[in-house]
Amino acid sequence: MRTLSGPLISLAFLKSHFQDPRIVGDERALNIWFIRLRWIAIAVAILLINTTIFIFHYLSPEAFPPLMVLIGLLILSNLLYTFWLNSGKKTRYLPEIQIVADLFFLTAMLHYSGGIENPLTYLYIFHVILSGILLPQRRCYQIVFLGFFLYTLLAFSELFGTLPHYTLQIFPHTPDHHHGAMLPGGAGQPMELIHAAHYAPYVITASGLQFLVMLLTAFFITTVMAHLREAQRRTREQQQRLEKVLQATGAGLIIMDAGFRPLWYNQVVQHWFGEGHGETETPDTTLEQWVKQTRDSLETAFQQGKVISVEREQELEDHQTHVFQVTLAPVRDQKGDIYQVVELIQDITEKKFLEAEMLHAARMVTLGTMAAGIAHEVGNPLASISTRLQLMETEKDPAFIQASLRLLRKEIARIERIVRGVAQFGRAAPERWELCSVNQVLEETVEILKYHKLARDRCIQLNLDKSLKPILAVGDQLKQVFLNLGLNALEATDPGGQLIIQTRRRGSVLEIAFTDTGCGIAPEKMHAIFQPFYTTKPEGTGLGLFIAQHIVQAHGGSLNVESQPGKGSTFTIKLPIRRHPVKKRS
């Protein structure tokens, strides 16, 4: 339960706490504040009474007993309020009762301390302000009329002599030398004071001004509070809509202050990390422990002022480890300073499980495709070898045996190429990434291609963007891709044809294009060229483009092809321009 730490309360507290019924204990806190404020008022009143009467002699000593009786009644009422508050009874109307009772106490104490000549009559306005903040508009105006009634009752009762007037010397008085009264502390010259409280024009004017000031105060304070309550109503509606949306998505929301204390959290968070689990509660399943675990991320959000997304694992009361996606967003005030952080929490345990299943399924599909391709590709030469060996067992002709041996070597070499290609695909990629120049790797690749037999009567043109900077990559793997694409282009190009290799930058992407003037690719075959073991070459394994695409994708890029039958093809590699390693999220 929240309590007030001091006797003073601000308008912000009254607006944001007393008006919001969802915050437990605020009505009690408000009544506690009233009681504490009254104790302060009692202490100040006792000090003022004793100072005014016995030190400065501004008030006659005969006013001391009735004033102390009123102080005693005020103390007694405060004790009754405290007892009422602690009894557990309904306290809905307690603030209103306290305001009304204080108006009567104020009027009685003003009577014994100078009446309407006492400058503390402004305390009527203070009660109007409190009623405008705490009470509905209609009740506030009722307080205004009650205060005005008590003020005018006091003023006119003293004016007509119904009540005696107690002189307060701090108020300026006019002496009357025609009467025999003596001024307190005077020089002994007989005179009598003429009181403003006995002067009808002053009484009427003061009463009218008092009513006007109280009425205007009530109007302004109720108008301001109406706007504040309307703004609060709209805020509460928006908050409820947000809560419904979060509840529908199953996401948790926490608002943290600069001291890493949760100011507010929704029911989802309370369900995950809330307290009150009895003996089964463990520190790991409390909100306090969760805040401690995310403290580093909270500090980063406060310091950097950026939206941060991290993953956290937490064991909940179901004794299962859950994975949470936590997004931290800083909130700035009008000055631009960060004073709060909104923490959005999503349980992605099931998502992680599904991702793992999908990854496993994708791997099994790839493995199945590879296995089927290997079985098909290796099965054919094995069948040929088996048939030829059976014939060799019965056939004794040396020429036939020599021809069979050549065939066996050819089929075994074919199997070796297939196995070598599969091993190359399954080989773990080097962990050592470094900054490498794509232009330099291409230049080295072209030097290798120039000495190939296919390049003797074909032209290789290299158009490089010299402004390209090195990127983070594995140079050997890129060279393997470039060699594969270059050899394929040369094989598809007739003698006298041309291969153009060019590089360029488009935004944050580096493009490498291999354009040939070869036979092109038929549209019905475009979808199959990147599949494993698909080939149009008599001695091809069908793994070249498959491995090349795998390497490019491992670099975060893509490999695309555009082709027109009879006019040639263009293979385009797109690589992201990175110069720093990508940090893994924790």
Disulfide bonds with the S-S distance in Angstrom:
none
